[in-house]
Amino acid sequence: MNLHGLTIEQKLLWERDGYLVLDGFLAAGEVDYYNERLDHAFKVWETKGGYNPSSGQLTNVQQVCGVIEYDDALLQLMENARMMSILRDILGNSFVMIDNDGMIKPPQKEAHTNWHRDTSSQLFVNEKKVPFMAKVFYFLSDVNYDGGCLAFLPGSVHMTNEQLPKVQKQEDMPGHTRMSVKAGTAVIFNGYTYHSALNNYTNETRRSLIYNYAPSFLRTWPGYEPSEELKAKADTKLRQMLLGMLPWTDDPKAFEEPAEAKA
């Protein structure tokens, strides 16, 4: 496994496009395992009342906000060693988890969102451009071209709001790229990149896990704060820092051998 972060080519693609596609990030066995854990998380969430914070609730999707609360394997995936190395290249040495979701997009459903940015500006730290957030999607199912893809407008990280074309429906956006990907693909994007969910016109279900990271001076979004039960499971320094329980340290040893789910 590559634990050395991004290649030079990937860094250039990230700066140019505002997103990266990592094919085969999860092996087939891991995809099966995390699908099982996602189903388990939904069941636990339902037994605990099935509550989602209003800040995270979306329409036309089945969703568990704060999915790491409901399954330990999904908590461990938060600190995936390879992803931590990649995020250090993108966000710097200190970052936190600000929200996370398990999401199932049912067949024949309209998109739950339109073209937008997740942040209103970009951040500069020591003259280096750093995203206010970097969102990671782990796709647990194949996504067909018309299957409710996550879509990006490549290069829009460099656009002004006024430059965004006006369209009647999501699929009309000129120049967009659809994440028609295989199960196991990880997609990372800068929150300042214009993106949208598209309409699912197929009979297939889109399944994904979403982890949103941000520079360490930010804090977890309201409604996603870790419970006392979750904090008790924070048995690594890295996990405690990601959950906002400890101040960040630049000590690289904090990134060594984090707990990681095994397929």
N, C-alpha and C positions, 0 to 999 in steps of 0.2 A: 504494500500500500504506500502511495506517495504521501509523506507527511511533511513535505517541504513547501507547502503553499502553492502559489500560482507560478506558472511558467511565464517567461517574458511575453510570449504570444498572448497568453490569457490576460496578462496585465494590460496589454495594448487593446485587446478586445473590450475589456471592462471599461477602460477610459473612453474608448470610441463609442460603444453601444449602450453602456449603462446596465448590462446584464451579461451573465455567463451561463452556458449550458454544459453540464458535466454528465455526459452519457455514462451509463453503467456505474454510477457512484455506489449504488447498493447492488449487491449480488442477488441472483434469483432467490436464493434461500433467505436472504435478509428481507426481500420484498414480501415473501410469504409470511415470514415471522412478524413483520411490522403490520401487515394486514390483519393478522390474528390479534395483535395487541391493540390496534385501532378499534376493532370490533369489541374487544374486551372493555376498552375505555368508554365506548358508547354505553355499554350495559351498566358499568359502574356509575357513570354520569346520570343515567336514567334512574337508578335506584336511589341516588342522592337528591333527586328532585328535578333534574334536567334543566338547571338554571344557567343562562348565559347573561353576562353583563350587557346592558343596552349599548355600551360603547363598541361591542364586538359583534352583536347579532346581525346576521345577514338574511336576506330573503332568498327563496328558491334553492337553498342548500340545506343539507343536514350537517350540523356543526356542533363541535364541542370546544368552547373557549377554555383556554387553560388546560389543554389536554394532558399536559405533564402531571397534573394533579391526580389523574385517574389510572395511570399505568406506569410502573417503574421503568420498563424498557423505553418508553417514550421520554421519560425524564433523562435517561442515560443518553439517548440519541441527541439531546440538547448539547452535550459536550463531546460529540463525535470528534476523535482526535484529528482526522484529516480535515474536517470542516473548520476546526479551531485554527489550524495552520493557515487555511485559506482566508479566514476572517481576520487574522492578524495582518495579512497583507493588505486587506481592504480597509479595515477600521483602525489599525494600529494595535498596540499591545494590550489595550484595556477596553473592554466592552461588556455590555450586560444584555440579558434577555428582557425585552420589553413586552412581548406578547407571544402567544403560541396557540395553534388551533389544529384540530383534526377536522377535515372537511370531506364530505361526500356530495358530489354534484349529480343528482338523479337524471335519468334520461328525459328527453323532451321537455327541458326546462329553459326558460329564458335566463339570460345572464343576470347575476345578482349585483352587478356594478357596471359602470360605464367608464369611459376613458378619464383617467385622473392621475395625479401624483399623490404620494403618501406624505410628502413633506413640501413645504412652501419655499424652501431655500436650500442652499448647500452650505457646508461648513468648511472652514479653513483652519487647520491646526499647524502652526509653525510653517505657514505658507503652503502646506500640502492640502489639497482638496480631499475631504473625508466625508462620506455620506452621513446624514443624520440617522439613517437606518439602512441596514442590508438585510433583506428578507430572503429566506431560504425555503424553497418548495422541494419536498421529496415526493415524487410521483410514485404511487403504489399501484397504478394501473396504466395500461397503454392508453394514450389519448389520441383519438382520431382527429382528422383535420376539422371536422364539423362537430366535434365532441365536447364543446364547451371549453376550448383551450384558454389557458392564460396566454395573453398576447402583449407584445411590446411594440412601441414605435422606436426602432433603433436610432440612436443618436439624439433622441429627444431630451436627454440629460443636458444637452447644450442649447436647447431651445428656450425662448421666452413663452409665457402662457399665451400671449397674443398670436404666436406662430402656429398654435395647434389648429389644424383644420376642423371645421364644423361638419359633423356628419349626423345622419338621422338614426343610424343603428351602428352598433359596434363594428360589424364586419365591413362597413363602408370606409373605414379609416384608410387613406392611401398610405402605402408603404409599410403597413404593419407586418409583423412576423409572429406566426402562431407557434406555440410550444406543443406541437404535435409530436409527442415523445413516447419512448418506451418506458414501461415500468422500471423503476430503479434509477431513473434520471434525477439529478438534482439541478435545480435552477436557482441562481442567486441574482438579485437585482437591487440596484440603487433606488431608494424610495423616491428620488427626484425624477426617475425615468417614467414617462407616460406609459401606462399599462391599463389593461382591462381584462375582465373575463368575457368570453364570447358565449353565444347561445349554444346550448347542447341540442342539436337537431337529430342526434342518433339515439339508438336504443341502448347505448352503453353508459356505464356509470364511471365518473371520474373520481378517483380517490387520492387524497394527498395529506401530508403532514406539513405544517407551516411553522417555522421558527423565525422570529424577528429579533435582530440584534442591533444595538446602537452604542455609540460611545458612552463610556462609563459615567459621564456627568449627567446623563439622562436616567430616568427611573421608569419602572414598570408602569404600563398604562393602567389607569383606574379600572378596577374590575378584574385585573389579571395578577394582582399582588399574591405572592406565595402564601399559602396557608401555613399555620403552625405545624401541621402534619407534614407538609412538604419540606419545610425548613428542617425538620428532624431527620429527613433523609439526605440532607446535604452533608455528606460525609467526606467530601474532597474539598480542598481549598478552591479549586476552579469552580466547582458547583456553587459554593458559597458566594463567590464573586459574581458569577453569572446571575444569581438570584438577588443580588444587591444586599447580601447579608454582611459582607466584608468590604473594606476599601480595596481598591485594586493595587496590585503590585506588578512591577515590570519584570519581576524575577521569572526567567523562563522555566524554572523548575515547577512553577505552578501549572504548567501545561503538560508536564510529563505524566504519561500513563493514566489519563482520566478513566473513570469507570465507563465501560462501553458495553452495550447489549451485544450478545452473541446469538447468531442465527442458529 
